[in-house]
């Protein structure tokens, strides 16, 4: 699919598992705020969440003010992004019940047309 947008012979793909939990009260999925990952494309696969509120996904044009905001709630929902054209972030999560830890899981796949160590 990404090769239709950017033809390449080979993709270098990294997989990153993230569990953001609310131990300590607040879970911060992107403490640096809105950012780019420095790759060609990003796929964020939502795996699940329990006992939390928040975790809104925000995607904005890199060269503009337009953007979208939404909350992923269905397991295996995927967000596909052209990392050269957008910045993105997820808002913090907080527990629904202070007595119980909550969590939000995602699998992030990054795609590079160049090698891992090349800019």
N, CA, C and O atoms as a DFTB+ gen file, in Angstrom:
476 C
 N C O
     1  1       0.819      -1.181       0.000
     2  2       0.000       0.000       0.000
     3  2       0.875       1.262       0.000
     4  3       0.643       2.168      -0.801
     5  1       1.876       1.332       0.886
     6  2       2.724       2.519       0.929
     7  2       3.554       2.652      -0.341
     8  3       3.880       3.767      -0.749
     9  1       3.901       1.529      -0.976
    10  2       4.686       1.562      -2.208
    11  2       3.920       2.224      -3.349
    12  3       4.535       2.693      -4.307
    13  1       2.605       2.273      -3.268
    14  2       1.832       2.981      -4.288
    15  2       2.003       4.491      -4.151
    16  3       1.894       5.223      -5.135
    17  1       2.268       4.951      -2.946
    18  2       2.481       6.377      -2.701
    19  2       3.939       6.747      -2.931
    20  3       4.245       7.788      -3.512
    21  1       4.836       5.875      -2.467
    22  2       6.268       6.108      -2.619
    23  2       6.900       4.812      -3.122
    24  3       7.265       3.950      -2.323
    25  1       7.033       4.670      -4.444
    26  2       7.611       3.430      -4.982
    27  2       9.026       3.199      -4.443
    28  3       9.866       4.099      -4.466
    29  1       9.270       2.003      -3.969
    30  2      10.584       1.622      -3.456
    31  2      10.745       0.120      -3.615
    32  3       9.760      -0.617      -3.674
    33  1      11.981      -0.325      -3.683
    34  2      12.259      -1.752      -3.841
    35  2      12.152      -2.509      -2.527
    36  3      11.814      -3.693      -2.508
    37  1      12.440      -1.825      -1.439
    38  2      12.508      -2.508      -0.149
    39  2      12.108      -1.541       0.966
    40  3      12.527      -0.383       0.976
    41  1      11.300      -2.027       1.898
    42  2      10.940      -1.248       3.080
    43  2      11.689      -1.788       4.292
    44  3      11.828      -3.001       4.452
    45  1      12.163      -0.902       5.132
    46  2      12.746      -1.263       6.417
    47  2      11.680      -0.941       7.455
    48  3      11.278       0.212       7.609
    49  1      11.229      -1.961       8.161
    50  2      10.078      -1.824       9.051
    51  2      10.494      -2.122      10.487
    52  3      11.165      -3.118      10.758
    53  1      10.092      -1.254      11.393
    54  2      10.315      -1.476      12.822
    55  2       8.961      -1.591      13.503
    56  3       8.009      -0.905      13.131
    57  1       8.879      -2.463      14.505
    58  2       7.651      -2.645      15.281
    59  2       7.925      -2.245      16.730
    60  3       8.920      -2.659      17.325
    61  1       7.031      -1.440      17.279
    62  2       7.177      -0.934      18.643
    63  2       5.891      -1.202      19.409
    64  3       4.824      -0.714      19.034
    65  1       5.993      -1.979      20.481
    66  2       4.835      -2.237      21.345
    67  2       4.808      -1.184      22.450
    68  3       5.822      -0.931      23.101
    69  1       3.646      -0.574      22.655
    70  2       3.511       0.417      23.720
    71  2       2.339       0.069      24.624
    72  3       1.207      -0.082      24.164
    73  1       2.620      -0.056      25.904
    74  2       1.560      -0.102      26.907
    75  2       1.752       1.144      27.764
    76  3       2.755       1.282      28.464
    77  1       0.797       2.029      27.700
    78  2       0.802       3.216      28.542
    79  2      -0.149       2.915      29.686
    80  3      -1.319       2.605      29.463
    81  1       0.355       3.008      30.922
    82  2      -0.531       2.716      32.054
    83  2      -0.653       3.932      32.958
    84  3       0.067       4.920      32.814
    85  1      -1.578       3.830      33.883
    86  2      -1.877       4.970      34.749
    87  2      -1.282       4.820      36.138
    88  3      -1.745       5.456      37.085
    89  1      -0.255       3.982      36.267
    90  2       0.435       3.914      37.552
    91  2       1.003       5.306      37.828
    92  3       1.684       5.881      36.979
    93  1       0.732       5.826      38.971
    94  2       1.164       7.183      39.286
    95  2       0.132       8.233      38.899
    96  3       0.364       9.429      39.077
    97  1      -1.012       7.792      38.369
    98  2      -2.107       8.721      38.111
    99  2      -2.353       9.085      36.670
   100  3      -3.505       9.112      36.238
   101  1      -1.308       9.366      35.906
   102  2      -1.479       9.801      34.519
   103  2      -0.505       9.037      33.641
   104  3       0.669       8.898      33.983
   105  1      -0.993       8.539      32.502
   106  2      -0.123       7.895      31.520
   107  2       0.066       8.833      30.342
   108  3      -0.904       9.327      29.766
   109  1       1.323       9.075      29.987
   110  2       1.623      10.019      28.919
   111  2       2.189       9.289      27.708
   112  3       3.366       8.930      27.703
   113  1       1.369       9.061      26.676
   114  2       1.850       8.325      25.506
   115  2       2.857       9.107      24.675
   116  3       3.778       8.512      24.116
   117  1       2.706      10.417      24.578
   118  2       3.661      11.231      23.820
   119  2       4.056      12.441      24.660
   120  3       3.556      13.545      24.444
   121  1       4.964      12.226      25.627
   122  2       5.329      13.335      26.514
   123  2       5.948      14.515      25.767
   124  3       5.926      15.641      26.263
   125  1       6.502      14.262      24.573
   126  2       7.103      15.351      23.807
   127  2       6.071      16.178      23.057
   128  3       6.413      17.205      22.469
   129  1       4.807      15.747      23.066
   130  2       3.752      16.471      22.360
   131  2       3.688      16.070      20.901
   132  3       4.165      15.003      20.514
   133  1       3.093      16.939      20.094
   134  2       2.947      16.656      18.666
   135  2       4.331      16.528      18.032
   136  3       5.220      17.340      18.288
   137  1       4.498      15.498      17.203
   138  2       5.820      15.191      16.669
   139  2       5.715      14.410      15.360
   140  3       4.637      13.973      14.957
   141  1       6.861      14.250      14.716
   142  2       7.032      13.327      13.599
   143  2       7.962      12.231      14.095
   144  3       8.756      12.449      15.011
   145  1       7.862      11.052      13.488
   146  2       8.730       9.946      13.885
   147  2      10.020       9.897      13.075
   148  3      10.918       9.126      13.412
   149  1      10.137      10.697      12.017
   150  2      11.357      10.732      11.224
   151  2      11.479       9.573      10.253
   152  3      12.588       9.171       9.901
   153  1      10.356       9.037       9.819
   154  2      10.327       7.919       8.873
   155  2       9.441       8.326       7.693
   156  3       8.983       9.465       7.619
   157  1       9.205       7.392       6.775
   158  2       8.320       7.694       5.645
   159  2       6.850       7.564       6.028
   160  3       6.053       8.469       5.781
   161  1       6.503       6.438       6.629
   162  2       5.110       6.167       6.980
   163  2       5.028       5.544       8.366
   164  3       5.976       4.917       8.838
   165  1       3.880       5.728       9.010
   166  2       3.630       5.165      10.339
   167  2       2.261       4.509      10.328
   168  3       1.297       5.067       9.803
   169  1       2.184       3.323      10.911
   170  2       0.902       2.654      11.141
   171  2       0.751       2.472      12.645
   172  3       1.588       1.837      13.287
   173  1      -0.309       3.025      13.201
   174  2      -0.614       2.850      14.621
   175  2      -1.792       1.889      14.698
   176  3      -2.889       2.199      14.234
   177  1      -1.559       0.726      15.284
   178  2      -2.612      -0.280      15.430
   179  2      -3.057      -0.269      16.889
   180  3      -2.267      -0.546      17.792
   181  1      -4.318       0.050      17.106
   182  2      -4.875       0.086      18.451
   183  2      -5.187      -1.340      18.882
   184  3      -5.907      -2.060      18.190
   185  1      -4.642      -1.748      20.031
   186  2      -4.833      -3.115      20.512
   187  2      -5.918      -3.202      21.585
   188  3      -6.650      -4.190      21.643
   189  1      -6.028      -2.189      22.424
   190  2      -7.046      -2.220      23.468
   191  2      -6.778      -1.187      24.541
   192  3      -5.724      -0.551      24.575
   193  1      -7.765      -1.036      25.425
   194  2      -7.653      -0.119      26.553
   195  2      -8.623      -0.575      27.619
   196  3      -9.641      -1.200      27.321
   197  1      -8.306      -0.261      28.866
   198  2      -9.197      -0.638      29.969
   199  2      -9.018       0.344      31.109
   200  3      -7.896       0.712      31.457
   201  1     -10.131       0.764      31.685
   202  2     -10.110       1.567      32.895
   203  2      -9.537       2.956      32.751
   204  3      -9.015       3.505      33.721
   205  1      -9.618       3.550      31.553
   206  2      -9.044       4.883      31.354
   207  2      -9.990       5.788      30.576
   208  3     -10.881       5.335      29.858
   209  1      -9.758       7.076      30.750
   210  2     -10.340       8.067      29.856
   211  2      -9.176       8.836      29.248
   212  3      -8.051       8.774      29.745
   213  1      -9.454       9.559      28.173
   214  2      -8.387      10.261      27.466
   215  2      -7.847       9.388      26.352
   216  3      -8.532       8.489      25.864
   217  1      -6.624       9.658      25.956
   218  2      -6.017       8.895      24.875
   219  2      -6.538       9.298      23.506
   220  3      -6.625       8.476      22.594
   221  1      -6.883      10.571      23.373
   222  2      -7.347      11.069      22.077
   223  2      -6.159      11.165      21.126
   224  3      -5.080      11.609      21.518
   225  1      -6.355      10.754      19.890
   226  2      -5.338      10.864      18.855
   227  2      -5.570      12.160      18.098
   228  3      -6.705      12.508      17.770
   229  1      -4.486      12.870      17.826
   230  2      -4.563      14.131      17.083
   231  2      -3.544      14.081      15.955
   232  3      -2.376      13.755      16.166
   233  1      -4.004      14.410      14.760
   234  2      -3.139      14.428      13.580
   235  2      -3.332      15.775      12.894
   236  3      -4.461      16.182      12.619
   237  1      -2.226      16.465      12.621
   238  2      -2.272      17.801      12.033
   239  2      -1.393      17.871      10.792
   240  3      -0.383      17.174      10.693
   241  1      -1.786      18.721       9.845
   242  2      -0.943      18.984       8.683
   243  2       0.382      19.559       9.160
   244  3       0.420      20.374      10.081
   245  1       1.462      19.130       8.528
   246  2       2.777      19.656       8.889
   247  2       2.887      21.133       8.522
   248  3       3.472      21.921       9.265
   249  1       2.324      21.503       7.377
   250  2       2.469      22.873       6.888
   251  2       1.157      23.649       6.956
   252  3       0.882      24.473       6.084
   253  1       0.359      23.400       7.962
   254  2      -0.908      24.113       8.040
   255  2      -1.538      23.993       9.407
   256  3      -0.919      23.523      10.362
   257  1      -2.784      24.427       9.482
   258  2      -3.492      24.426      10.761
   259  2      -4.605      23.395      10.816
   260  3      -5.277      23.268      11.840
   261  1      -4.811      22.663       9.740
   262  2      -5.908      21.697       9.698
   263  2      -5.498      20.411      10.399
   264  3      -4.341      19.995      10.345
   265  1      -6.467      19.794      11.054
   266  2      -6.189      18.540      11.731
   267  2      -7.455      17.802      12.084
   268  3      -8.565      18.302      11.895
   269  1      -7.268      16.596      12.603
   270  2      -8.388      15.771      13.054
   271  2      -8.080      15.265      14.452
   272  3      -6.920      15.113      14.837
   273  1      -9.149      15.006      15.206
   274  2      -9.035      14.482      16.567
   275  2     -10.049      13.365      16.706
   276  3     -11.200      13.500      16.289
   277  1      -9.617      12.261      17.293
   278  2     -10.520      11.126      17.486
   279  2      -9.923      10.211      18.540
   280  3      -8.748      10.328      18.888
   281  1     -10.740       9.303      19.044
   282  2     -10.281       8.326      20.027
   283  2     -10.469       6.938      19.447
   284  3     -11.584       6.541      19.109
   285  1      -9.371       6.202      19.335
   286  2      -9.440       4.820      18.857
   287  2     -10.052       3.963      19.960
   288  3      -9.592       3.999      21.102
   289  1     -11.083       3.195      19.627
   290  2     -11.759       2.366      20.629
   291  2     -11.933       0.921      20.194
   292  3     -12.158       0.057      21.041
   293  1     -11.839       0.631      18.912
   294  2     -12.047      -0.728      18.410
   295  2     -10.704      -1.435      18.252
   296  3      -9.849      -0.955      17.508
   297  1     -10.496      -2.574      18.940
   298  2      -9.240      -3.305      18.775
   299  2      -8.960      -3.601      17.303
   300  3      -9.858      -3.938      16.532
   301  1      -7.706      -3.465      16.946
   302  2      -7.174      -3.687      15.603
   303  2      -7.555      -2.589      14.618
   304  3      -7.366      -2.751      13.413
   305  1      -8.091      -1.471      15.116
   306  2      -8.246      -0.288      14.269
   307  2      -6.848       0.212      13.943
   308  3      -5.943       0.120      14.772
   309  1      -6.672       0.740      12.745
   310  2      -5.346       1.208      12.344
   311  2      -5.418       2.630      11.809
   312  3      -6.352       3.001      11.098
   313  1      -4.425       3.405      12.162
   314  2      -4.235       4.754      11.652
   315  2      -2.978       4.719      10.795
   316  3      -1.910       4.350      11.284
   317  1      -3.086       5.096       9.527
   318  2      -1.951       5.118       8.612
   319  2      -1.604       6.569       8.314
   320  3      -2.476       7.362       7.957
   321  1      -0.321       6.915       8.462
   322  2       0.095       8.310       8.288
   323  2       1.319       8.419       7.400
   324  3       2.223       7.585       7.461
   325  1       1.341       9.456       6.576
   326  2       2.525       9.849       5.822
   327  2       3.312      10.771       6.748
   328  3       2.945      11.932       6.933
   329  1       4.385      10.257       7.325
   330  2       5.128      10.990       8.354
   331  2       5.829      12.227       7.803
   332  3       6.254      13.090       8.571
   333  1       5.954      12.320       6.482
   334  2       6.579      13.499       5.891
   335  2       5.592      14.654       5.758
   336  3       5.996      15.781       5.471
   337  1       4.295      14.386       5.966
   338  2       3.269      15.409       5.739
   339  2       2.460      15.797       6.975
   340  3       1.727      16.786       6.942
   341  1       2.581      15.031       8.069
   342  2       1.762      15.312       9.250
   343  2       2.587      15.231      10.529
   344  3       3.674      14.654      10.554
   345  1       2.044      15.824      11.590
   346  2       2.547      15.596      12.941
   347  2       1.398      14.979      13.726
   348  3       0.230      15.167      13.385
   349  1       1.736      14.243      14.777
   350  2       0.698      13.528      15.521
   351  2       1.054      13.459      16.999
   352  3       2.201      13.650      17.402
   353  1       0.023      13.177      17.789
   354  2       0.213      12.989      19.226
   355  2      -0.992      12.248      19.783
   356  3      -2.038      12.163      19.140
   357  1      -0.832      11.716      20.980
   358  2      -1.948      11.154      21.743
   359  2      -1.983      11.865      23.083
   360  3      -0.942      12.124      23.687
   361  1      -3.181      12.178      23.543
   362  2      -3.310      12.883      24.816
   363  2      -3.121      11.905      25.976
   364  3      -3.277      10.698      25.792
   365  1      -2.790      12.406      27.160
   366  2      -2.612      11.531      28.321
   367  2      -3.879      10.749      28.656
   368  3      -4.993      11.155      28.323
   369  1      -3.674       9.618      29.323
   370  2      -4.792       8.834      29.845
   371  2      -4.799       8.958      31.363
   372  3      -3.754       9.107      31.997
   373  1      -5.990       8.893      31.926
   374  2      -6.152       8.937      33.382
   375  2      -7.056       7.785      33.792
   376  3      -7.923       7.375      33.020
   377  1      -6.863       7.254      35.003
   378  2      -7.691       6.122      35.427
   379  2      -9.140       6.542      35.670
   380  3      -9.406       7.638      36.164
   381  1     -10.062       5.662      35.318
   382  2     -11.472       5.898      35.632
   383  2     -11.721       5.744      37.124
   384  3     -12.623       6.370      37.682
   385  1     -10.907       4.898      37.769
   386  2     -11.026       4.624      39.202
   387  2      -9.622       4.692      39.788
   388  3      -8.759       3.898      39.414
   389  1      -9.388       5.615      40.686
   390  2      -8.053       5.803      41.284
   391  2      -7.513       4.539      41.949
   392  3      -6.300       4.390      42.090
   393  1      -8.388       3.635      42.356
   394  2      -7.960       2.419      43.049
   395  2      -7.434       1.354      42.088
   396  3      -6.829       0.376      42.527
   397  1      -7.658       1.529      40.788
   398  2      -7.245       0.514      39.818
   399  2      -6.456       1.148      38.673
   400  3      -6.811       2.206      38.155
   401  1      -5.392       0.478      38.305
   402  2      -4.561       0.941      37.208
   403  2      -5.268       0.668      35.884
   404  3      -5.831      -0.409      35.687
   405  1      -5.238       1.631      34.988
   406  2      -5.762       1.447      33.642
   407  2      -4.623       1.404      32.637
   408  3      -3.471       1.664      32.985
   409  1      -4.943       1.078      31.394
   410  2      -3.906       0.979      30.369
   411  2      -4.481       1.190      28.970
   412  3      -5.687       1.094      28.746
   413  1      -3.567       1.483      28.032
   414  2      -3.879       1.625      26.608
   415  2      -2.720       1.009      25.841
   416  3      -1.569       1.396      26.040
   417  1      -3.016       0.049      24.962
   418  2      -1.983      -0.656      24.199
   419  2      -2.061      -0.305      22.718
   420  3      -3.144      -0.264      22.134
   421  1      -0.899      -0.051      22.118
   422  2      -0.810       0.144      20.673
   423  2       0.412      -0.590      20.140
   424  3       1.376      -0.840      20.863
   425  1       0.349      -0.921      18.878
   426  2       1.490      -1.447      18.135
   427  2       1.774      -0.422      17.048
   428  3       0.909      -0.138      16.219
   429  1       2.976       0.132      17.048
   430  2       3.346       1.151      16.071
   431  2       4.367       0.549      15.117
   432  3       5.409       0.044      15.535
   433  1       4.052       0.611      13.836
   434  2       4.944       0.125      12.787
   435  2       5.465       1.329      12.021
   436  3       4.684       2.146      11.534
   437  1       6.792       1.440      11.914
   438  2       7.378       2.536      11.145
   439  2       8.020       1.968       9.893
   440  3       8.635       0.902       9.925
   441  1       7.871       2.685       8.795
   442  2       8.343       2.245       7.478
   443  2       9.324       3.266       6.930
   444  3       9.026       4.457       6.841
   445  1      10.524       2.765       6.557
   446  2      11.551       3.616       5.945
   447  2      11.911       3.035       4.588
   448  3      12.038       1.819       4.439
   449  1      12.075       3.899       3.604
   450  2      12.538       3.426       2.303
   451  2      14.059       3.329       2.271
   452  3      14.615       2.580       1.468
   453  1      14.730       4.078       3.132
   454  2      16.185       3.994       3.255
   455  2      16.506       3.054       4.413
   456  3      15.602       2.584       5.104
   457  1      17.790       2.782       4.625
   458  2      18.172       1.889       5.711
   459  2      17.911       2.490       7.079
   460  3      17.552       3.660       7.203
   461  1      18.098       1.673       8.098
   462  2      17.829       2.112       9.464
   463  2      18.765       3.219       9.931
   464  3      18.355       4.087      10.701
   465  1      19.997       3.203       9.485
   466  2      20.969       4.162      10.000
   467  2      21.209       5.335       9.065
   468  3      22.076       6.165       9.335
   469  1      20.463       5.421       7.976
   470  2      20.649       6.542       7.064
   471  2      19.613       7.617       7.357
   472  3      18.491       7.313       7.762
   473  1      19.990       8.871       7.151
   474  2      19.036       9.958       7.439
   475  2      17.883       9.995       6.453
   476  3      17.003      10.849       6.564
